[in-house]
Amino acid sequence: MSKLMGIPTDLTASDCWNPVTRLCADVADLVLPNVGRLECRPVSVDRATCYVPPEVWDDRAGYVVVQIDEALQEAIVLGFTPTVNAETLPLRSLRSPEDLIDHLYELRQPELVRSSVSLNQWFQGIFDGGWQTVESLLSPSELRFARWKGSAIDFPRRAKLIDLGIQLSQHSVALVIELRPQANQQTEILLQVHPTNAAFLPPQLHLSVLDDANNTFLEVRSRNADNYIQLQFSANVGEQFRVSIALEDARVIEEFVI
């Protein structure tokens, strides 16, 4: 068993109940971005089974069982199950809370990571779907930020709308990428994120570059009144990397290869 506050995931005490008695009301579904609904089911300290009503057997990302000790005002996560097909769920059949983290990640991963984009083809004028000209997404007043200073040559560059769902409310952002070939089969890469229908980016928007082992090696975040953020680095031919754009609990990852 694990104390709820010790589980390193988006699931927190305030998400599933506040106060503890909310779980006892038989209504406890938690919406996780890019995953779905996670059902939180309560049991008392003297129970060996958990009741799961038929109306929640479908359209759930998983079922978390939480033991409620009303006398101590304490809640402990006993475990989870990915599916349910009966009203009575034996507690002995639950998987560990730690397994829940892997389960949720597996559900999110296919929706977060896009198919790999071959940037080397950009030098040949071949661009993947969704990548538009920068001029089609950004206004003329914003275009001056989307080029290297002093560039005399038009290097390949494209922009793509990034959807972070409700986290951005009425705002949307564009990821801009510009490439510059260098010696020794290296390519210099400029990444920028711009607002597309607002003057400034939302604060605490993260732009990160991840290596092929998913480790972050570059990162920048927006402040108040930032009209763009950027990162610049070099990569070798054949090298893979990922670009992550995140705000609060929402994240989109684009995958690239040089």
N, C-alpha and C positions, 0 to 999 in steps of 0.2 A: 504494500500500500504506500501511496505517496501523499504527502500534504499538498493540497491544491496549489498553494503559492510557490511551491518548489518546482513546478513543472514549467520548463522553458518553452512555452508556446503562446499563441495568441489567446488561448483559453485562460481567463483569469476569473477571480471571484466575482468581480463587478460585472463580468459578462453574463455569467450563468445565474447569479442571484444577488440581490441587494434589497433587503436583508436576506438571511438564510431561508426565511419562510416562503420566499418565492418558489423554491423548488418543491415545496410541499403542496403547492397549488396545482400540480399536475400539468403545468405549462412552462416549458423551459427549452425552447429551441433557439440556437445561436447561429446567426448568419455569418459565415466566414467568406470574405472576398475571394473569388476565383475557385471556391471549393463547393459551397452549398450550405445546407442546414445541418448543424450538429445538434443532436438531441441529447439533453441532459436529464437523466431520470433519477429521482430520489429514492433512497431506501432508509429505513430506520436501523438502528444498531442491532436489533434482534432478528433481522430477516436473512434468509438464505437465498431468496429469489427477489427479482425485481419485476414489477408490473409494467408492461409496455402496451399501450392501447393500439388497436389495429389501425387507427387513422394515421399513425406515424410510422408504419412499417415500410412505406415507400418514400422516395424523394428525400432521403437523409444521407449525409456523408458518413455518419457513424452514430453510435449511441454510447454516451458516457454515463456511468453509474456512480452516483455520489452518495456516500453514507452521511446521514444527518444526525448529529447528536444535539438535540434541542436543549438539553440540560446544560451542556458546555458551550452552546452556541458555536459548534465546530462542524466543519464539513470536510470530508476526506474523499478524494477520488479513489475508488476501488479498482477501476479499470474500464475497458471499453470493448465493444464488439462492432465490426463493420456492418453487419446485417442482423435483422430480426424477422422471424416469421411465426412467432407465437407470443401470446400474451404473457407467459411466464418465462422469464430469463434467469436461469441458474447463475448465481454469482461465481460459482467455481469455474464456469466456462469463459469468464472474462479474460481478455488479454491485458497485459500490463499497461499502465498509463504511458510508459516510455514508448511502447509500440504505437501509441496514438500519434506521436509526433511524426514517425515515419509514414504512417498511413495518410495523414493529412498532406504531407509533402508529396507523396506519390499522386494524390488527387490533383494538387495544384500544378505540378511540374509541366504536364502537357499543355496547359493553357498559358503558362507564363513564358515559356521559351519558344520563340519563333524558329522556323527553319533557317538553316545557315545561309548567309548571304555571301557570295563570292565577290569581294571588292576588287580583285584583280581584273574582273571583267568590265569594271567601270572604265578602265583605260581604253577599252575597245568600244565604248558606247553602249554596252549591254547592261541594263538595269533590271533588277528584280521588281515584281509587282508590289505596289504600295509606295515605292520610292519615286517621288515627284521632283520636278524642278523646284529649287528654293523659291524662285519668283512666284510660283503658283500658290505658295503657302504663307509667305511673309511679305509684308508691305515694303515699299521702297525705303522707307525710313529705317527699317530693321535690317536691310540687306547689307549695310556697311559693316555690321558685326559678323557677318557670316563668311568672311574671307580673311586670309592672312594679310597683314599689313604689308604693303609694298609689292604685292603679287602683280607681276606683269603678264603672266600666262594664266589662261583659264584652265585650272585643274579640275578634274572630275569632282562634282559635288551634287548631292541629292538631299532631300528632306522627306521625313515621314511623320504623319500625325500619330501621336501616342495617346491611347485611351487608358486613363487610370480610373475610369468609372466615376462613382459618386464622390470620390476623394477630391476631385478637381471641380466639383459642382458645375458651374457654367463655363469654366475655363478649359481650354485644351492647349497642348504643347506640341512643338515639332522638334524632332531630333534631326540635326543637320550634321552631315559628314562630308568633309572635303579631304582629298588625297593629294599628296605630293611625292613623286618618285625621288628616291635618293640613290646614292652609290651603294654598291655591295648588296644589291637585291633587297634593299630596305624601302619601306614606304612610311612617310610621315603622315599621321592621321590627326585631323582636327575634329573634335566632337563638340557640338554646342546644342543646348536646349533653349528654345525660345517660346514665349507665349504667342498664341495665334489670334486670340480675340480679347486680349487685355494688355494693359501697359506693362505689367510686371508679372513675374512668376510667383506662384504661391510660396511663402516661406517654408524652409526645410524640405524642399524638393531635392532628392539625392540623385546625382549623376555619378555612376561608378563604372570602372573597367575591371572585369574579372578575367583571370587567366583560364587555361583549359582545365585546371584543377578546381575551378570555382573560387579561387582566392582573390580578394580585392587587392589590386596594386595601385590604383589611382581612384580618388574620390573627391567630389566637391559638392557642396550643398548651397542652395539659394538662401539669401538673407532677405530682409525687408527691402523692398524697392529694387530688386535685381531684375533687369530686363533681359538678361540671358546669363547662362553659366557655361563654362567650357573646360575641356581637358585636351591635352596635346601629347602625343607619344609616337614612337616609331615601332614598327613590327617587320619581321622578316617574311619573305615569301613562304607560303605554306603554314604560317603561324595562325592559330585560332585564338579568338578572344570573345568575350561577351560584354555587352553594354547594358547596364541596369539603370532604369529610371524608376524611382520609388518615392511615394508620398504616404506617410503613415503606414497603414496595413496593406496598401495596394502597391504592386510592383509589376513592371513589364521588363522582360529580358529579350534583347535582340542578339543573335549569334552571328559571328562573322568569321571569314577565313580570307587571308591575303593571297 
